[in-house]
């Protein structure tokens, strides 16, 4: 299995007997390079919402999920959460007691190397207050969305999942077909410039591909992504609407974490037609930072492929 993100897991079985009892040590090294060792494999898992999605596709179901407005509900929308405790709070307002009540053996979240943060709030890291509740695993939010999915597979396998199960193989195969189709569509239109962005009333925020795992995937697969001028380590190149044509773009992909609100705002912005792709009606969705499953990624790649196939170069 390919690995785009630097992420490794090792489950070490050490057998020791105390009377008739047998202990199995569990060791895992996460995306931040932290190694967690437990006397037994964890059974009660609490996960950040996007992490829960990453695990549930492989059959690992948490006893609890915590989430906040920093992430999109799209990441876990495909799953039935009945019977799973869902804890929703404003960002950075989650209290350790809420997770302690679930008696977890392990907390799973994500580590963002560009900022050094973990999803779930300022105290959600190995030295923070939540570490007293249970050990924290941070899956690497790195330079590839498919690498992120595969890293969740590595963790899921360490937790007992069978990655060769027929339903998982089928999802992987469908994804590979969608990826190949996107690469073929991009190869057929090498001059087509694609820009990912978000907006507000005053500004157009052009995404720097280096800050988006899925955008880097698109580039690897041949999509010609617009590269804005952005401060080092920042996610956006910011433009006033009067300068929206600074970066020629034949296709515009809009941040869809909050549904259709960004697209509706673009439609209401009279200066949006300065972007050639908008004027030509070549606008689609950007699944910004929320992809965690093969199934979701396959669907998004199919939409992007169809958009590229029907779009034309409309810039000079």
Secondary structure as GFF3:
##gff-version 3
##sequence-region A 1 316
A	DSSP	beta_strand	15	18	.	.	.	ID=ss1
A	DSSP	beta_strand	21	24	.	.	.	ID=ss2
A	DSSP	beta_strand	26	29	.	.	.	ID=ss3
A	DSSP	beta_strand	35	38	.	.	.	ID=ss4
A	DSSP	beta_strand	45	48	.	.	.	ID=ss5
A	DSSP	alpha_helix	49	56	.	.	.	ID=ss6
A	DSSP	beta_strand	64	67	.	.	.	ID=ss7
A	DSSP	three_ten_helix	73	76	.	.	.	ID=ss8
A	DSSP	beta_strand	85	88	.	.	.	ID=ss9
A	DSSP	alpha_helix	96	100	.	.	.	ID=ss10
A	DSSP	beta_strand	106	112	.	.	.	ID=ss11
A	DSSP	beta_strand	117	118	.	.	.	ID=ss12
A	DSSP	three_ten_helix	129	132	.	.	.	ID=ss13
A	DSSP	beta_strand	135	140	.	.	.	ID=ss14
A	DSSP	alpha_helix	145	158	.	.	.	ID=ss15
A	DSSP	alpha_helix	166	188	.	.	.	ID=ss16
A	DSSP	beta_strand	193	199	.	.	.	ID=ss17
A	DSSP	beta_strand	203	207	.	.	.	ID=ss18
A	DSSP	three_ten_helix	209	211	.	.	.	ID=ss19
A	DSSP	alpha_helix	213	220	.	.	.	ID=ss20
A	DSSP	beta_strand	224	225	.	.	.	ID=ss21
A	DSSP	beta_strand	236	240	.	.	.	ID=ss22
A	DSSP	three_ten_helix	241	243	.	.	.	ID=ss23
A	DSSP	beta_strand	251	255	.	.	.	ID=ss24
A	DSSP	alpha_helix	261	268	.	.	.	ID=ss25
A	DSSP	three_ten_helix	270	274	.	.	.	ID=ss26
A	DSSP	alpha_helix	276	279	.	.	.	ID=ss27
A	DSSP	beta_strand	283	286	.	.	.	ID=ss28
A	DSSP	alpha_helix	294	310	.	.	.	ID=ss29
###
